[in-house]
Amino acid sequence: MAKLEHEIKNHHLSINSLLRKKTSMKYFSNTAFKIMCLVSALLLGVVLLSIVVFIGKTGLIVFKDVSLKEYFFSTTWDPYSEKYGAAIFILGTLSLTAVTMVFAIPLSLGVAIFIVEVAPDWLKRIIRPILDLLVGIPSIIYGYLGLTILIPFLIKITGAIMGDGLLAAALVLTLMVLPTIARISDDAITAVPVELREASYALGSSRFQTIAKVVIPAAKPGIMTAIILGMGRALGETMAVVMVIGNTAQLPETLLTPTSVLTSNIVMQILDVQFDSTWSYALYMMAFLLLLISISMILIVRRIRTKGDMR
């Protein structure tokens, strides 16, 4: 009997020892995972801060040789004559983004509304994967299609000598940002509670009235997020724009006049200049402006999401 009790006691001790080991290993694993996540987050922050500091510090050197007034308000960009007026590229970037959004916002919102409110389930299962695939297509393919198909088409229908310019670039960018805006807006509209729609219909509203006065206002934070993310991609796009905008440092008189934007000017010239030259610093300052705009848009998106959650 004493022997049996001794064996039972040893068995219990073994079980307790095993449990302690498992608990200790689990605690160690959780701690290691937390440390890994913390290190990853800190590393990401350090990398981002390093990029901002390096580009900003390098770009700001340009103002040792170029005045703020000349850089931001002069339209003369002639590095060989030491003229570094970036106003053309800043205005071109803002103009291109504005024209793109004029085309992209109504089209993307229409696609999203059609998917959620109108399309049957079998069609939704086709359109959504197509939009996801369009997001993943490399930008140079869009640019090549614009160069070989869109520009000749614009020349044909407008009679212009050249089809390069804001219109061609805006149409290409519209095709590029449409899937992003449409899919995020799709998710935002889908998230609107069904009860809101049913209440609207119960009050005698038509489908159009329900969508315009109930669904869209309820999904507004998500739609605004989609639009801002689309603007961010339009602002930062390079290769597709380079291939269709004309890359000429001039203010466009029409939508079919070749011009240039910040991204296209950087990519066309950065390889031809010495790193420690005023020309190079001026290009870095352009990159810093784009970086500041992108960060501002991210902050706006986070602010909009916070307000949406509070509602």
C-alpha positions as CSV (number, residue, x, y, z in Angstrom):
1,M,0.0,0.0,0.0
2,A,2.8,2.4,0.9
3,K,4.6,1.5,-2.3
4,L,1.4,2.3,-4.3
5,E,1.1,5.7,-2.6
6,H,4.7,6.4,-3.3
7,E,4.3,5.6,-7.0
8,I,1.1,7.8,-7.2
9,K,3.0,10.6,-5.5
10,N,5.9,10.3,-8.0
11,H,3.4,10.3,-10.9
12,H,1.8,13.5,-9.6
13,L,5.2,15.1,-9.2
14,S,6.1,14.1,-12.8
15,I,2.8,15.6,-14.1
16,N,3.3,18.8,-12.1
17,S,6.9,19.0,-13.5
18,L,5.6,18.6,-17.0
19,L,3.0,21.2,-16.6
20,R,5.5,23.7,-15.2
21,K,7.8,23.0,-18.2
22,K,4.9,23.6,-20.6
23,T,3.9,26.8,-18.8
24,S,7.5,28.0,-18.8
25,M,7.9,27.2,-22.5
26,K,4.6,29.0,-23.3
27,Y,5.6,32.0,-21.3
28,F,9.0,32.1,-23.1
29,S,7.3,31.8,-26.5
30,N,4.9,34.6,-25.7
31,T,7.7,36.8,-24.4
32,A,9.9,36.0,-27.5
33,F,7.0,36.8,-29.8
34,K,6.3,40.1,-28.0
35,I,10.0,41.1,-28.2
36,M,10.1,40.2,-31.9
37,C,7.0,42.3,-32.6
38,L,8.5,45.2,-30.7
39,V,11.8,45.0,-32.5
40,S,10.1,44.8,-35.8
41,A,8.0,47.9,-35.1
42,L,11.0,49.8,-33.8
43,L,13.0,48.8,-36.9
44,L,10.2,49.9,-39.2
45,G,10.0,53.2,-37.4
46,V,13.8,53.7,-37.6
47,V,13.8,52.9,-41.3
48,L,11.0,55.3,-42.0
49,L,12.5,58.1,-40.0
50,S,15.9,57.5,-41.6
51,I,14.3,57.8,-45.1
52,V,12.5,61.0,-44.1
53,V,15.6,62.5,-42.5
54,F,18.0,61.6,-45.3
55,I,15.8,62.8,-48.1
56,G,14.8,65.9,-46.2
57,K,18.3,66.8,-45.1
58,T,19.7,66.3,-48.6
59,G,16.9,68.2,-50.3
60,L,17.0,71.2,-48.0
61,I,20.7,71.8,-49.0
62,V,19.4,73.2,-52.3
63,F,18.3,76.4,-50.5
64,K,21.9,77.3,-49.8
65,D,22.2,78.1,-53.5
66,V,18.5,78.6,-54.5
67,S,16.0,80.9,-52.8
68,L,12.7,79.6,-51.5
69,K,10.9,82.1,-53.8
70,E,12.8,80.9,-56.9
71,Y,12.3,77.2,-56.2
72,F,8.6,77.2,-55.4
73,F,7.4,80.1,-57.5
74,S,9.7,80.3,-60.6
75,T,8.6,78.4,-63.7
76,T,12.1,78.3,-65.2
77,W,13.8,75.0,-64.9
78,D,17.2,75.1,-66.6
79,P,19.9,73.4,-64.5
80,Y,22.6,74.2,-67.1
81,S,21.9,77.9,-66.5
82,E,21.5,77.2,-62.7
83,K,17.8,78.0,-62.8
84,Y,15.9,75.7,-60.5
85,G,12.3,76.8,-60.5
86,A,10.1,73.8,-59.6
87,A,6.7,75.5,-59.9
88,I,6.0,73.8,-63.2
89,F,6.4,70.4,-61.7
90,I,4.4,71.2,-58.6
91,L,1.6,72.7,-60.6
92,G,1.8,69.8,-63.0
93,T,1.5,67.2,-60.2
94,L,-1.5,69.0,-58.6
95,S,-3.2,69.4,-62.0
96,L,-2.6,65.8,-63.0
97,T,-4.0,64.5,-59.7
98,A,-7.0,66.8,-60.0
99,V,-7.9,65.7,-63.5
100,T,-7.4,62.1,-62.6
101,M,-9.7,62.4,-59.6
102,V,-12.4,64.1,-61.8
103,F,-12.4,60.9,-63.9
104,A,-11.7,58.3,-61.3
105,I,-14.0,59.3,-58.4
106,P,-17.4,59.0,-60.2
107,L,-16.3,55.9,-62.2
108,S,-15.0,54.1,-59.1
109,L,-17.9,55.0,-56.9
110,G,-20.3,53.9,-59.7
111,V,-18.5,50.6,-60.0
112,A,-18.6,50.1,-56.2
113,I,-22.3,51.0,-56.0
114,F,-23.1,48.7,-58.9
115,I,-21.3,45.8,-57.3
116,V,-22.9,46.1,-53.9
117,E,-26.4,47.4,-54.7
118,V,-27.3,46.2,-58.2
119,A,-25.2,43.3,-59.5
120,P,-26.4,39.7,-58.8
121,D,-24.2,37.5,-56.7
122,W,-22.7,35.6,-59.7
123,L,-21.6,38.9,-61.3
124,K,-20.1,40.1,-58.0
125,R,-17.9,37.0,-57.9
126,I,-16.5,37.9,-61.3
127,I,-16.1,41.7,-61.0
128,R,-14.3,41.7,-57.6
129,P,-11.5,39.3,-58.6
130,I,-11.0,41.3,-61.8
131,L,-10.6,44.5,-59.8
132,D,-8.1,42.7,-57.5
133,L,-6.1,41.6,-60.5
134,L,-6.1,45.1,-62.0
135,V,-4.5,46.4,-58.8
136,G,-1.6,44.0,-59.2
137,I,-0.7,44.8,-62.8
138,P,2.7,46.6,-63.0
139,S,2.4,50.3,-63.8
140,I,4.8,50.0,-66.8
141,I,2.2,47.8,-68.5
142,Y,-0.4,50.6,-68.1
143,G,2.1,53.1,-69.4
144,Y,2.9,50.9,-72.4
145,L,-0.8,50.5,-73.3
146,G,-1.2,54.2,-73.0
147,L,1.8,54.9,-75.2
148,T,0.8,52.4,-78.0
149,I,-3.0,52.6,-77.9
150,L,-4.3,55.6,-76.0
151,I,-2.0,58.3,-77.5
152,P,-2.6,57.3,-81.1
153,F,-6.4,57.2,-80.3
154,L,-6.3,60.7,-78.8
155,I,-4.3,62.0,-81.8
156,K,-6.9,60.5,-84.2
157,I,-10.0,61.9,-82.4
158,T,-8.6,65.3,-81.5
159,G,-6.4,66.0,-84.5
160,A,-3.6,67.1,-82.2
161,I,0.0,66.8,-83.4
162,M,0.9,65.0,-80.2
163,G,-1.3,63.1,-77.8
164,D,1.1,63.3,-74.8
165,G,0.0,65.5,-71.9
166,L,-2.3,65.7,-68.9
167,L,-5.3,64.0,-70.5
168,A,-3.4,60.9,-71.6
169,A,-1.6,60.7,-68.2
170,A,-4.9,61.2,-66.3
171,L,-6.7,58.5,-68.3
172,V,-3.9,56.0,-67.6
173,L,-3.9,56.9,-63.9
174,T,-7.7,56.7,-63.8
175,L,-7.4,53.1,-65.0
176,M,-4.7,52.4,-62.4
177,V,-6.5,54.0,-59.3
178,L,-10.0,52.9,-60.2
179,P,-9.6,49.3,-58.8
180,T,-8.2,50.7,-55.5
181,I,-10.9,53.2,-55.0
182,A,-13.7,50.9,-56.1
183,R,-12.7,47.9,-53.9
184,I,-12.2,50.0,-50.8
185,S,-15.5,51.8,-51.5
186,D,-17.1,48.4,-52.1
187,D,-16.0,47.2,-48.7
188,A,-17.3,50.5,-47.1
189,I,-20.7,50.3,-48.7
190,T,-21.0,46.6,-47.9
191,A,-20.4,47.3,-44.3
192,V,-23.4,49.6,-44.1
193,P,-26.1,47.8,-42.0
194,V,-28.9,46.2,-43.9
195,E,-31.3,47.7,-41.3
196,L,-30.6,51.2,-42.7
197,R,-31.6,50.2,-46.2
198,E,-34.7,48.4,-45.0
199,A,-35.8,51.4,-42.9
200,S,-35.3,53.7,-45.9
201,Y,-37.4,51.4,-48.1
202,A,-40.1,51.1,-45.4
203,L,-40.4,54.9,-45.5
204,G,-41.1,54.7,-49.2
205,S,-37.7,55.7,-50.6
206,S,-36.7,54.4,-54.0
207,R,-33.4,52.5,-54.6
208,F,-31.7,55.7,-55.9
209,Q,-32.9,57.7,-52.9
210,T,-31.7,55.0,-50.5
211,I,-28.3,54.8,-52.1
212,A,-27.8,58.6,-52.4
213,K,-29.3,59.7,-49.0
214,V,-28.7,56.7,-46.7
215,V,-26.0,54.3,-48.0
216,I,-23.4,56.8,-49.3
217,P,-23.5,59.1,-46.3
218,A,-23.2,56.1,-44.0
219,A,-20.2,54.8,-45.9
220,K,-18.6,58.3,-46.3
221,P,-15.5,57.7,-44.0
222,G,-14.6,54.5,-46.0
223,I,-15.2,56.2,-49.3
224,M,-13.1,59.2,-48.4
225,T,-10.3,56.8,-47.3
226,A,-10.5,55.1,-50.7
227,I,-10.3,58.5,-52.5
228,I,-7.3,59.7,-50.5
229,L,-5.5,56.4,-51.1
230,G,-6.2,56.7,-54.8
231,M,-4.9,60.2,-54.8
232,G,-1.8,59.0,-53.0
233,R,-1.1,56.4,-55.8
234,A,-1.8,59.0,-58.5
235,L,0.7,61.4,-56.9
236,G,3.4,58.9,-56.5
237,E,3.1,57.1,-59.8
238,T,6.2,57.3,-62.0
239,M,6.7,54.9,-64.9
240,A,3.2,55.1,-66.4
241,V,3.3,58.9,-66.2
242,V,6.7,59.1,-67.7
243,M,5.6,57.2,-70.8
244,V,2.6,59.3,-71.7
245,I,2.9,62.9,-70.3
246,G,5.6,64.1,-72.6
247,N,8.3,65.1,-70.0
248,T,8.6,68.7,-71.1
249,A,9.3,71.4,-68.5
250,Q,6.5,73.7,-69.5
251,L,3.1,74.8,-68.2
252,P,0.4,73.0,-70.3
253,E,-1.8,75.3,-72.3
254,T,-4.3,72.5,-73.0
255,L,-4.8,68.9,-71.7
256,L,-2.9,67.7,-74.8
257,T,0.2,69.8,-74.2
258,P,3.2,67.8,-73.1
259,T,4.3,68.7,-69.6
260,S,6.1,67.2,-66.6
261,V,5.4,66.4,-63.0
262,L,7.6,65.8,-59.9
263,T,7.9,62.1,-60.3
264,S,8.6,62.1,-64.1
265,N,11.2,64.9,-63.7
266,I,13.0,63.0,-61.0
267,V,13.2,59.7,-62.8
268,M,14.3,61.4,-66.1
269,Q,17.1,63.4,-64.6
270,I,18.4,61.8,-61.4
271,L,20.8,59.5,-63.2
272,D,22.5,62.3,-65.1
273,V,23.6,64.5,-62.2
274,Q,26.3,64.3,-59.6
275,F,25.1,63.6,-56.1
276,D,26.7,66.7,-54.5
277,S,25.4,69.2,-57.0
278,T,22.7,71.8,-56.7
279,W,20.8,70.0,-59.4
280,S,20.8,66.8,-57.4
281,Y,19.7,68.6,-54.3
282,A,16.8,70.2,-56.2
283,L,15.6,66.7,-57.3
284,Y,15.9,65.4,-53.7
285,M,13.8,68.3,-52.6
286,M,11.1,67.3,-55.1
287,A,11.2,63.8,-53.6
288,F,10.9,65.3,-50.1
289,L,7.8,67.2,-51.2
290,L,6.2,64.0,-52.5
291,L,7.1,62.3,-49.3
292,L,5.5,65.0,-47.2
293,I,2.4,64.9,-49.3
294,S,2.2,61.1,-48.9
295,I,2.6,61.3,-45.1
296,S,0.0,64.0,-44.9
297,M,-2.5,61.8,-46.8
298,I,-1.8,58.9,-44.5
299,L,-2.4,61.1,-41.5
300,I,-5.7,62.3,-43.1
301,V,-6.8,58.7,-43.7
302,R,-6.1,57.7,-40.1
303,R,-8.1,60.8,-38.9
304,I,-11.0,59.9,-41.1
305,R,-11.0,56.3,-39.9
306,T,-10.9,57.4,-36.3
307,K,-14.0,59.6,-36.9
308,G,-15.7,56.8,-38.7
309,D,-15.1,54.5,-35.7
310,M,-16.5,57.1,-33.3
311,R,-19.7,57.2,-35.2
